[in-house]
Amino acid sequence: MEILEEAGPLGAQDLLARLGAPITVRALQKHLVKLRQDGRIVVVGRGKTTTYRFKGRRP
């Protein structure tokens, strides 16, 4: 979550690279779905161009 607050909108691959932890794309996606359902992040776009941003940050 802090990564999105500091860096702004990022795609899944960018998030994985910044996490620096061993996590699969699928596991990250599950976390992102939960954060979206909780209203903590905003999803922009679809497919490979999807980006995620902290809800309190303007695009």
MARLO-33943 format. One record per atom (N, C-alpha, C): residue in three letters; x, y, z. Coordinates in steps of 0.2 Angstrom, whole numbers, padded with zeros to 4 digits, always signed. Layout:
# residues N
ALAXYZ
...
This chain:
# residues 59
MET+0004-0006+0000
MET+0000+0000+0000
MET+0004+0006+0000
GLU+0010+0006+0004
GLU+0014+0012+0004
GLU+0017+0014-0002
ILE+0019+0008-0006
ILE+0022+0009-0013
ILE+0017+0013-0017
LEU+0010+0012-0017
LEU+0006+0016-0021
LEU+0005+0023-0019
GLU+0005+0024-0012
GLU+0005+0030-0010
GLU+0011+0035-0012
GLU+0017+0032-0012
GLU+0023+0036-0014
GLU+0024+0036-0021
ALA+0023+0031-0025
ALA+0024+0031-0032
ALA+0019+0033-0036
GLY+0013+0032-0034
GLY+0007+0034-0039
GLY+0005+0028-0042
PRO+0001+0029-0048
PRO-0001+0023-0052
PRO+0004+0018-0054
LEU+0003+0012-0053
LEU+0008+0007-0055
LEU+0004+0001-0058
GLY+0007-0003-0063
GLY+0005-0009-0065
GLY+0007-0015-0061
ALA+0004-0021-0062
ALA+0006-0026-0058
ALA+0013-0028-0058
GLN+0016-0028-0064
GLN+0023-0030-0064
GLN+0028-0024-0061
ASP+0026-0018-0061
ASP+0030-0013-0058
ASP+0029-0014-0050
LEU+0023-0016-0048
LEU+0022-0017-0041
LEU+0027-0023-0038
LEU+0027-0028-0042
LEU+0031-0034-0041
LEU+0038-0032-0040
ALA+0040-0028-0045
ALA+0047-0026-0045
ALA+0049-0022-0039
ARG+0045-0018-0037
ARG+0046-0013-0031
ARG+0045-0017-0024
LEU+0041-0022-0024
LEU+0040-0026-0018
LEU+0047-0029-0015
GLY+0050-0032-0020
GLY+0057-0035-0018
GLY+0056-0041-0014
ALA+0050-0044-0014
ALA+0048-0050-0010
ALA+0046-0055-0015
PRO+0047-0061-0013
PRO+0045-0067-0017
PRO+0037-0068-0017
ILE+0034-0065-0022
ILE+0026-0066-0022
ILE+0025-0067-0030
THR+0020-0071-0031
THR+0018-0073-0038
THR+0013-0067-0040
VAL+0012-0067-0047
VAL+0008-0062-0049
VAL+0000-0063-0047
ARG-0001-0070-0047
ARG-0008-0072-0044
ARG-0009-0070-0037
ALA-0004-0070-0033
ALA-0005-0068-0026
ALA-0006-0061-0025
LEU-0002-0057-0029
LEU-0003-0050-0029
LEU-0010-0048-0032
GLN-0012-0051-0037
GLN-0019-0050-0039
GLN-0024-0051-0034
LYS-0023-0056-0030
LYS-0028-0057-0025
LYS-0028-0052-0020
HIS-0022-0049-0018
HIS-0021-0044-0013
HIS-0025-0037-0016
LEU-0023-0036-0023
LEU-0026-0030-0026
LEU-0034-0030-0026
VAL-0036-0036-0027
VAL-0044-0037-0027
VAL-0047-0035-0021
LYS-0043-0037-0015
LYS-0046-0036-0008
LYS-0045-0029-0007
LEU-0040-0025-0009
LEU-0039-0018-0008
LEU-0044-0014-0011
ARG-0046-0016-0017
ARG-0051-0013-0021
ARG-0058-0014-0018
GLN-0059-0020-0016
GLN-0066-0021-0013
GLN-0066-0017-0006
ASP-0061-0016-0003
ASP-0061-0012+0003
ASP-0061-0005+0002
GLY-0060-0003-0004
GLY-0061+0004-0006
GLY-0054+0008-0005
ARG-0049+0004-0004
ARG-0042+0008-0003
ARG-0038+0009-0009
ILE-0040+0006-0015
ILE-0036+0008-0021
ILE-0041+0009-0026
VAL-0039+0012-0032
VAL-0043+0013-0038
VAL-0040+0009-0043
VAL-0043+0005-0047
VAL-0041+0002-0053
VAL-0042+0006-0059
VAL-0037+0007-0064
VAL-0038+0011-0070
VAL-0036+0006-0076
GLY-0040+0006-0081
GLY-0039+0002-0087
GLY-0041-0005-0086
ARG-0039-0009-0091
ARG-0040-0016-0091
ARG-0034-0020-0094
GLY-0034-0026-0093
GLY-0029-0031-0096
GLY-0022-0029-0094
LYS-0017-0029-0098
LYS-0010-0028-0097
LYS-0009-0020-0096
THR-0014-0016-0097
THR-0013-0009-0096
THR-0016-0007-0089
THR-0018-0011-0085
THR-0021-0010-0079
THR-0016-0007-0074
THR-0018-0001-0071
THR-0014+0002-0066
THR-0018+0002-0060
TYR-0015+0003-0054
TYR-0018+0003-0047
TYR-0015+0009-0044
ARG-0019+0013-0041
ARG-0017+0019-0037
ARG-0021+0019-0030
PHE-0017+0022-0025
PHE-0020+0023-0019
PHE-0026+0028-0020
LYS-0032+0026-0016
LYS-0038+0030-0017
LYS-0037+0038-0015
GLY-0033+0039-0011
GLY-0032+0046-0009
GLY-0028+0050-0013
ARG-0025+0047-0018
ARG-0021+0051-0023
ARG-0024+0052-0030
ARG-0024+0058-0032
ARG-0026+0060-0039
ARG-0022+0058-0044
PRO-0025+0056-0050
PRO-0021+0053-0056
PRO-0017+0059-0059
